[in-house]
């Protein structure tokens, strides 16, 4: 299996996990010229921009540590574009979350990082 296929498999797992927690999935793999957001969801009046990271083992580090400041900035740029396209007001509640999958263990980091801008 290639990386994209493996990534899609674990994103599917993350979607099922989020849905079991009551999150409504709005988009998957939302892309623009700046980058991509793995999952966009909606939960309790808040839009969620979610990055999914998988590691087979912790040998190469915690999957959450792969969401660097640079990656956070990319996610925020793509989220800005999504918010403009969907006519969000300044008052619309948004959050940046990370789902990590280490082996078969899923962790959900809500509010994993603040809005990042340059």
C-alpha positions in Angstrom: 0.0 0.0 0.0 1.2 3.5 -0.8 1.1 6.4 1.7 -2.0 8.0 0.3 -4.0 4.7 0.6 -2.7 4.2 4.2 -3.6 7.8 5.0 -7.1 7.4 3.6 -7.6 4.2 5.6 -6.7 6.0 8.9 -8.7 9.1 7.9 -11.7 6.8 7.5 -11.0 5.5 11.0 -10.9 9.0 12.4 -14.2 9.9 10.6 -15.9 6.9 12.2 -14.5 7.9 15.6 -15.6 11.5 15.3 -19.1 10.5 14.1 -19.4 8.2 17.2 -18.7 11.3 19.3 -21.5 13.3 17.5 -19.4 15.3 15.1 -21.1 16.0 11.7 -18.5 15.6 8.9 -18.8 18.4 6.4 -15.8 17.9 4.2 -12.8 15.5 3.7 -9.5 16.4 2.1 -10.5 20.0 1.4 -7.8 21.5 -0.8 -6.7 24.8 -2.2 -3.4 26.1 -3.5 -2.1 26.6 0.0 -2.6 23.0 1.2 -5.2 20.6 2.6 -7.3 20.0 5.7 -8.0 16.3 6.3 -11.5 16.7 7.9 -13.8 19.6 8.4 -16.6 18.9 10.9 -19.3 20.6 13.0 -20.0 20.0 16.6 -22.1 22.0 19.1 -22.1 25.2 17.1 -18.4 25.0 16.3 -16.6 24.3 13.1 -13.7 21.9 13.5 -10.6 21.9 11.2 -9.0 18.5 11.9 -5.6 17.1 11.0 -5.1 13.3 11.2 -1.7 11.8 12.0 -0.9 8.1 12.1 2.1 6.2 13.3 2.5 2.5 13.5 4.7 2.8 16.6 6.1 5.6 18.7 9.6 4.7 17.5 9.8 7.8 15.3 7.9 10.0 17.8 4.5 10.9 18.8 2.2 11.6 15.9 1.0 14.9 17.4 4.5 16.3 17.2 4.3 16.0 13.4 1.8 18.9 13.4 4.5 21.5 13.4 3.9 25.3 13.5 4.5 25.4 9.7 1.8 22.7 9.3 -0.5 24.7 11.6 0.0 27.8 9.5 -0.9 25.9 6.4 -4.1 24.5 8.0 -5.0 28.0 9.1 -4.6 29.4 5.6 -6.8 26.7 4.1 -9.3 27.2 6.9 -9.4 31.0 6.1 -10.2 30.1 2.5 -13.0 27.7 3.6 -14.4 30.3 5.9 -14.5 33.0 3.1 -16.0 30.5 0.6 -18.8 29.6 3.1 -19.4 33.2 4.2 -18.5 32.8 7.9 -19.0 35.8 10.1 -16.3 37.0 12.5 -18.5 35.5 15.3 -18.5 32.0 13.8 -16.8 29.6 16.3 -13.9 27.6 14.8 -11.4 25.2 16.4 -8.3 23.4 15.3 -8.1 19.8 16.4 -5.7 16.9 15.8 -6.6 13.2 15.7 -3.7 10.9 16.3 -3.7 7.2 15.7 -0.8 5.3 17.3 -1.1 1.6 16.4 -4.8 1.1 17.0 -5.2 3.8 19.7 -7.0 7.0 18.8 -6.6 10.3 20.6 -8.5 13.4 19.9 -6.8 16.7 20.9 -9.5 19.4 20.9 -8.2 22.9 20.5 -4.8 21.4 19.7 -3.4 24.7 18.5 -4.5 28.3 18.2 -5.0 30.2 15.0 -1.6 30.8 13.4 -0.9 33.6 11.0 2.1 35.4 9.6 
